[in-house]
Amino acid sequence: MPDIDIRPLEPAGIAGAAAWAAAQLRPMPAYISHGEILSGRSPDGKRWAEDLDVVLAKDFSACLEGGGFVLAARRGDSIAGLCAVALESAAGTRIATIEDLLVGEDGRGHGLGSRLLEAAETLCRENNADRIMLESGIANDSAHSFFEGRGYRAVSKVFLREQ
């Protein structure tokens, strides 16, 4: 996809990016992981919150306000993909957490996810991140294969029990 431009999202673009991301996520319950439950994106780990676009806008704003970034891949004026990354320090280590990596359905299979991930990894290095972490829904097999193919490895499983 050579006509794609990837650059950091400005605060003014958050609402539009969040609406786009919500539209991409709604048909993908396999994307839901424990982070989506903790953030209010999913009430139960099975379905998305009704106000997903509002929750995503808050999450994207928090990334920017905390020193992280949201990369937007655009084709003209349209969003084709997003990658949100939070940065933090813990136990003497600078950690980047990929909160979201989304590619629109029409952009999948053309290398856009790889381009977004590479751009994010470059910014993580520039921000002195020692490690990059991410989480993925247990049934999101295509994402697992994608990340494993790029050198990421699973380090845990998260369990849930309703009370």
Contacts in CASP RR format, 6 or more apart in sequence:
PFRMAT RR
TARGET T0000
AUTHOR 0000-0000-0000
METHOD contacts of the structure
MODEL  1
MPDIDIRPLEPAGIAGAAAWAAAQLRPMPAYISHGEILSGRSPDGKRWAE
DLDVVLAKDFSACLEGGGFVLAARRGDSIAGLCAVALESAAGTRIATIED
LLVGEDGRGHGLGSRLLEAAETLCRENNADRIMLESGIANDSAHSFFEGR
GYRAVSKVFLREQ
1 75 0 8 1.000
1 80 0 8 1.000
1 107 0 8 1.000
1 110 0 8 1.000
1 111 0 8 1.000
1 112 0 8 1.000
1 115 0 8 1.000
3 75 0 8 1.000
3 76 0 8 1.000
4 73 0 8 1.000
4 74 0 8 1.000
4 75 0 8 1.000
4 80 0 8 1.000
4 112 0 8 1.000
4 115 0 8 1.000
5 73 0 8 1.000
5 74 0 8 1.000
5 75 0 8 1.000
5 76 0 8 1.000
6 71 0 8 1.000
6 72 0 8 1.000
6 73 0 8 1.000
6 74 0 8 1.000
6 115 0 8 1.000
6 116 0 8 1.000
6 119 0 8 1.000
7 71 0 8 1.000
7 72 0 8 1.000
7 74 0 8 1.000
8 69 0 8 1.000
8 70 0 8 1.000
8 71 0 8 1.000
8 72 0 8 1.000
8 123 0 8 1.000
9 17 0 8 1.000
9 60 0 8 1.000
9 64 0 8 1.000
9 69 0 8 1.000
9 70 0 8 1.000
9 71 0 8 1.000
9 72 0 8 1.000
9 82 0 8 1.000
11 61 0 8 1.000
11 64 0 8 1.000
13 72 0 8 1.000
14 57 0 8 1.000
14 60 0 8 1.000
14 61 0 8 1.000
14 64 0 8 1.000
14 70 0 8 1.000
15 53 0 8 1.000
15 57 0 8 1.000
16 79 0 8 1.000
17 56 0 8 1.000
17 60 0 8 1.000
17 70 0 8 1.000
17 72 0 8 1.000
17 79 0 8 1.000
17 82 0 8 1.000
18 53 0 8 1.000
18 54 0 8 1.000
18 56 0 8 1.000
18 57 0 8 1.000
18 59 0 8 1.000
18 60 0 8 1.000
19 53 0 8 1.000
20 79 0 8 1.000
20 81 0 8 1.000
20 82 0 8 1.000
21 53 0 8 1.000
21 56 0 8 1.000
21 82 0 8 1.000
21 100 0 8 1.000
21 102 0 8 1.000
22 48 0 8 1.000
22 52 0 8 1.000
22 53 0 8 1.000
22 56 0 8 1.000
24 102 0 8 1.000
24 104 0 8 1.000
24 105 0 8 1.000
25 31 0 8 1.000
25 41 0 8 1.000
25 48 0 8 1.000
25 52 0 8 1.000
25 102 0 8 1.000
26 48 0 8 1.000
26 52 0 8 1.000
28 140 0 8 1.000
29 45 0 8 1.000
29 46 0 8 1.000
29 47 0 8 1.000
29 48 0 8 1.000
30 137 0 8 1.000
30 139 0 8 1.000
30 140 0 8 1.000
30 141 0 8 1.000
31 136 0 8 1.000
31 137 0 8 1.000
31 140 0 8 1.000
31 143 0 8 1.000
32 41 0 8 1.000
32 42 0 8 1.000
32 45 0 8 1.000
32 46 0 8 1.000
32 47 0 8 1.000
32 48 0 8 1.000
32 137 0 8 1.000
33 135 0 8 1.000
33 136 0 8 1.000
33 137 0 8 1.000
33 138 0 8 1.000
33 140 0 8 1.000
33 158 0 8 1.000
34 135 0 8 1.000
34 158 0 8 1.000
34 160 0 8 1.000
35 41 0 8 1.000
35 135 0 8 1.000
36 42 0 8 1.000
36 45 0 8 1.000
36 48 0 8 1.000
37 43 0 8 1.000
37 44 0 8 1.000
37 45 0 8 1.000
37 160 0 8 1.000
39 55 0 8 1.000
39 59 0 8 1.000
40 49 0 8 1.000
40 55 0 8 1.000
41 48 0 8 1.000
41 49 0 8 1.000
41 52 0 8 1.000
41 55 0 8 1.000
41 56 0 8 1.000
41 59 0 8 1.000
42 48 0 8 1.000
42 49 0 8 1.000
43 49 0 8 1.000
44 162 0 8 1.000
45 160 0 8 1.000
49 55 0 8 1.000
59 84 0 8 1.000
59 99 0 8 1.000
59 100 0 8 1.000
60 70 0 8 1.000
60 84 0 8 1.000
62 86 0 8 1.000
63 69 0 8 1.000
63 70 0 8 1.000
63 84 0 8 1.000
63 85 0 8 1.000
63 86 0 8 1.000
63 99 0 8 1.000
64 70 0 8 1.000
66 86 0 8 1.000
66 87 0 8 1.000
67 87 0 8 1.000
67 127 0 8 1.000
68 85 0 8 1.000
68 86 0 8 1.000
68 87 0 8 1.000
68 127 0 8 1.000
69 84 0 8 1.000
69 85 0 8 1.000
69 120 0 8 1.000
69 123 0 8 1.000
70 82 0 8 1.000
70 83 0 8 1.000
70 84 0 8 1.000
70 85 0 8 1.000
71 82 0 8 1.000
71 83 0 8 1.000
71 84 0 8 1.000
71 85 0 8 1.000
71 116 0 8 1.000
71 119 0 8 1.000
71 120 0 8 1.000
71 123 0 8 1.000
72 79 0 8 1.000
72 81 0 8 1.000
72 82 0 8 1.000
73 79 0 8 1.000
73 80 0 8 1.000
73 81 0 8 1.000
73 82 0 8 1.000
73 83 0 8 1.000
73 103 0 8 1.000
73 112 0 8 1.000
73 115 0 8 1.000
73 116 0 8 1.000
74 80 0 8 1.000
80 103 0 8 1.000
80 104 0 8 1.000
80 106 0 8 1.000
80 107 0 8 1.000
80 112 0 8 1.000
81 102 0 8 1.000
81 103 0 8 1.000
81 104 0 8 1.000
81 107 0 8 1.000
81 112 0 8 1.000
81 113 0 8 1.000
81 116 0 8 1.000
82 100 0 8 1.000
82 101 0 8 1.000
82 102 0 8 1.000
82 116 0 8 1.000
83 98 0 8 1.000
83 100 0 8 1.000
83 101 0 8 1.000
83 102 0 8 1.000
83 116 0 8 1.000
83 117 0 8 1.000
83 119 0 8 1.000
83 120 0 8 1.000
84 98 0 8 1.000
84 99 0 8 1.000
84 100 0 8 1.000
85 96 0 8 1.000
85 97 0 8 1.000
85 98 0 8 1.000
85 99 0 8 1.000
85 120 0 8 1.000
85 123 0 8 1.000
85 124 0 8 1.000
86 96 0 8 1.000
86 97 0 8 1.000
86 99 0 8 1.000
87 94 0 8 1.000
87 95 0 8 1.000
87 96 0 8 1.000
87 97 0 8 1.000
87 124 0 8 1.000
87 127 0 8 1.000
87 129 0 8 1.000
88 94 0 8 1.000
88 95 0 8 1.000
88 97 0 8 1.000
89 95 0 8 1.000
93 130 0 8 1.000
93 131 0 8 1.000
94 127 0 8 1.000
94 128 0 8 1.000
94 129 0 8 1.000
94 130 0 8 1.000
94 131 0 8 1.000
95 129 0 8 1.000
95 130 0 8 1.000
95 131 0 8 1.000
95 132 0 8 1.000
95 133 0 8 1.000
96 120 0 8 1.000
96 124 0 8 1.000
96 127 0 8 1.000
96 129 0 8 1.000
96 131 0 8 1.000
96 132 0 8 1.000
96 133 0 8 1.000
97 132 0 8 1.000
97 133 0 8 1.000
97 134 0 8 1.000
98 117 0 8 1.000
98 120 0 8 1.000
98 132 0 8 1.000
98 133 0 8 1.000
98 134 0 8 1.000
99 134 0 8 1.000
101 113 0 8 1.000
101 116 0 8 1.000
101 117 0 8 1.000
101 120 0 8 1.000
101 134 0 8 1.000
101 143 0 8 1.000
103 112 0 8 1.000
103 113 0 8 1.000
103 116 0 8 1.000
113 146 0 8 1.000
114 150 0 8 1.000
117 150 0 8 1.000
120 132 0 8 1.000
121 132 0 8 1.000
124 132 0 8 1.000
132 152 0 8 1.000
134 147 0 8 1.000
134 152 0 8 1.000
135 158 0 8 1.000
136 143 0 8 1.000
136 144 0 8 1.000
136 147 0 8 1.000
137 143 0 8 1.000
138 157 0 8 1.000
144 154 0 8 1.000
148 154 0 8 1.000
END
